[in-house]
Amino acid sequence: MSDVVLEIKNLTRRFGTFTAVDALTLSVNAGEVFGLLGSNGSGKTTTIKMLTTLLPPTAGEAHVAGFSITTQAVGVRRAIGYVPQAMSVDGSLTGYENLLIFAKLYDLPHREQQARIKEALEFMGLTADGGRMVGEYSGGMVSPTGNRAVHAASAQGAFLG
């Protein structure tokens, strides 16, 4: 029996009279990789924003890792990571400090923050560079910092926008 990690039922988002997402229904099981494909303006980013609790749905419901996106936003944020299209890190902060900000944004319990950040820096091969300003990183070092910020916050799943 597979565990459902994403369950969406009739998820809808309207902006005035424009319907950006219209009654989307789907489920994703643990271990599956799922992508939303479509042309510009087809509702992909709007869907991701709803699933990551950044935008409330107009109608419908979704559960991420068993948490309701409408009534259990903190649980959703603790269970997932999110890398938006315009992911950025602050060059005036260290790699460690950037990861700490993401850990706090995802409401990672304080007692877990240090271990997760250390694990993320090790995963990226940046353990020795975690104390350096990100502005001093090479381009190849910056991208993984943003993408792995979700690793510091969550091990259950990631949404890539």
C-alpha positions in Angstrom: 0.0 0.0 0.0 1.5 3.4 -1.0 1.3 6.5 1.1 -0.4 9.5 -0.5 1.8 12.5 0.1 -0.2 15.0 -2.0 -4.0 14.8 -2.3 -5.7 17.6 -4.3 -9.5 17.8 -4.7 -11.2 20.4 -6.8 -8.5 23.0 -6.1 -9.6 26.3 -7.6 -8.1 29.8 -7.6 -9.9 32.8 -9.1 -8.6 36.3 -9.5 -11.8 38.3 -10.0 -13.5 36.8 -13.0 -10.4 35.1 -14.2 -10.0 31.4 -13.2 -6.3 30.5 -12.9 -6.8 27.0 -11.6 -10.0 25.2 -12.3 -11.0 22.3 -10.0 -7.7 20.5 -10.1 -7.9 17.0 -8.7 -4.9 14.6 -8.4 -2.9 12.6 -5.9 0.8 11.7 -5.7 2.2 8.8 -3.7 5.4 8.7 -1.7 8.4 8.1 -3.9 6.8 9.5 -7.0 8.0 12.5 -8.9 5.3 14.7 -10.4 5.5 17.8 -12.6 3.0 20.3 -13.8 3.5 21.1 -17.4 1.7 23.8 -19.4 2.0 27.0 -21.3 2.6 30.4 -19.7 -0.5 31.4 -17.7 -1.9 27.9 -17.3 -1.9 28.0 -13.5 1.3 26.0 -12.7 2.8 28.7 -10.4 -0.6 29.5 -8.9 -1.0 25.8 -8.0 2.4 25.6 -6.4 1.7 28.8 -4.4 -1.5 27.3 -3.1 0.2 24.0 -2.2 3.0 25.8 -0.3 0.4 27.9 1.5 1.6 31.2 0.0 -1.8 31.8 -1.7 -5.2 30.6 -0.4 -7.4 28.6 -2.8 -10.8 30.1 -3.8 -12.3 26.6 -3.5 -11.3 23.0 -3.1 -8.9 21.4 -0.7 -5.4 19.9 -0.7 -3.4 17.9 1.8 0.4 17.9 1.7 2.1 15.2 3.8 -1.3 14.8 5.6 -1.7 18.5 6.4 -4.5 20.7 5.1 -3.2 23.7 3.1 -6.1 25.8 4.4 -6.1 24.9 8.1 -2.6 23.5 8.9 -0.3 25.8 7.0 2.5 25.5 9.6 2.4 21.7 9.3 2.6 21.9 5.5 5.6 24.3 5.7 7.4 22.1 8.1 6.9 19.1 5.9 8.0 20.6 2.6 10.6 22.7 0.9 9.9 25.3 -1.8 12.3 26.7 -4.4 10.5 29.5 -6.2 11.3 30.5 -9.8 13.3 33.5 -8.7 15.1 31.8 -5.9 17.7 34.1 -4.4 20.1 34.1 -1.6 21.4 37.2 0.2 25.0 37.9 -0.8 25.6 40.0 2.2 25.0 37.0 4.5 27.0 33.8 4.9 25.8 30.5 3.5 25.0 29.4 7.1 22.9 32.6 7.7 21.0 32.1 4.4 20.1 28.6 5.4 19.2 29.7 8.9 16.7 32.2 7.4 15.1 29.4 5.4 15.0 27.1 8.4 13.1 29.9 10.3 10.8 30.6 7.3 9.8 27.0 7.3 9.3 27.1 11.1 11.8 24.4 11.6 11.9 23.7 15.4 14.9 25.5 16.9 16.4 22.3 18.3 16.6 20.9 14.7 18.0 23.9 12.9 21.7 23.5 13.6 21.8 19.8 12.6 19.7 20.4 9.4 21.9 23.3 8.3 25.1 21.3 9.0 23.6 18.4 7.0 22.6 20.8 4.1 26.1 22.3 4.0 27.7 18.8 3.9 25.3 17.7 1.2 26.3 20.7 -1.0 30.0 20.2 -0.3 30.1 23.7 1.3 31.0 22.8 4.9 34.2 24.8 4.7 32.5 27.7 3.0 29.4 28.0 5.2 30.9 30.9 7.1 31.8 32.8 4.0 29.7 35.6 2.5 27.5 34.2 -0.3 28.6 37.2 -2.4 32.1 35.7 -2.5 30.8 32.3 -3.8 31.2 31.3 -7.4 28.1 31.0 -9.5 28.2 27.2 -9.2 28.2 27.5 -5.4 25.2 30.0 -5.2 22.7 27.9 -7.1 23.0 24.9 -4.9 22.7 27.1 -1.8 19.3 28.2 -2.8 18.2 24.8 -4.0 19.5 23.0 -0.9 17.9 25.6 1.4 14.9 23.3 1.2 17.0 20.4 2.4 17.8 22.4 5.6 14.1 22.9 6.2 12.6 19.6 5.1 13.4 16.0 4.2 9.8 15.0 3.2 9.3 16.8 -0.1 10.2 19.8 -2.2 8.2 22.0 -4.6 10.3 23.5 -7.4 8.5 26.5 -8.9 
